[in-house]
Amino acid sequence: MKTLPHVVDARYVSGYRIALVFNTGVRKTVDFSRWLRGPVFGPLRGREAFRKFFIGGGTVCWPNGADIAPETLYAEQGASDRAA
């Protein structure tokens, strides 16, 4: 049975970039800026709001209810993809 990837650690890097660690051991830095539009994600363009992320349900979430599927983050070409 294939294990679905999920985020186990997330650290703010700079701008709209977050360094992620997945349960598979893969580490990558993802730039979230391309998702920050519309009624749910648009408010996260404010850096203070963006930096309030947390891990919930195996992915990166924000207090306003925004989140991005962990499979999407895992598939994203990160600045630094590497196994731990």
N, C-alpha and C positions, 0 to 999 in steps of 0.2 A: 504494500500500500504506500502510495506516495504521500509524503508529508507536505502540507501546504506551508509556504513561508509566512512567518509573522515577525513583527518587530519586537525585539527584546530590550533594546536600548536606543535612546535617541538623545543627541546633544546638539545644541545650537552652535553653528560655526560662524556665519556672518551673513548679512543681507537676508536672503530667503533660503539659505542653505542649511540643511540639517544632516549631521552624520548619523547614519543608521547602522545597527547591528541586527541581523536576522538570526532566527533559531537555527539556520543552516550553517552559520559561521561566516556568511558573507557580510562584508562591511562595505558600505558605499555612502558617499556624500551626494545628496539629492538636492537640486535646486527646485524649490516649489513655486517659483514665480510664475510659471506658465499656467498654474491652476488658480491664481488669485484674481478671479473676476466673477461677476455675478452676485446675487443677493446673499449667498452663504459664504463664499470664499473672498469676495471683494473687501469686506471689512478687515481681513487679515493682512491687507497691504500696509496697514499701520504696523510698524515694527513692534511696538509694545504688545499689540494684540497677537501678532504672529509668534512672538516668543513665549506665549502662555500655553504652548502645546504640551501634551502629555501622552503617554501610551495607554490606550484602552482598547480592549478587544483585539489585541495583536497588531495595532496600527497606530499611526500618529493622529491625534484628535485635538480639537480645540474646544474651549468652553461653550462656544456658540453652536456646537453640534456638527461642525465641519469635520470631515475625515476623508482619507483617501485609502482605498482598498490596499491591503498589504501586497497583494499580487501585482498591482500596478506599480507600487514603489519598488518591488523586487525586480520587475522587468525594466524599469527605468535605467537608462545608461547613466550611471553615476560618475562623478568626477574621479572616484577611486574605488573601483570594484576589486575586492580581494577577499580571499578566504581567511578566516581568523586562525 
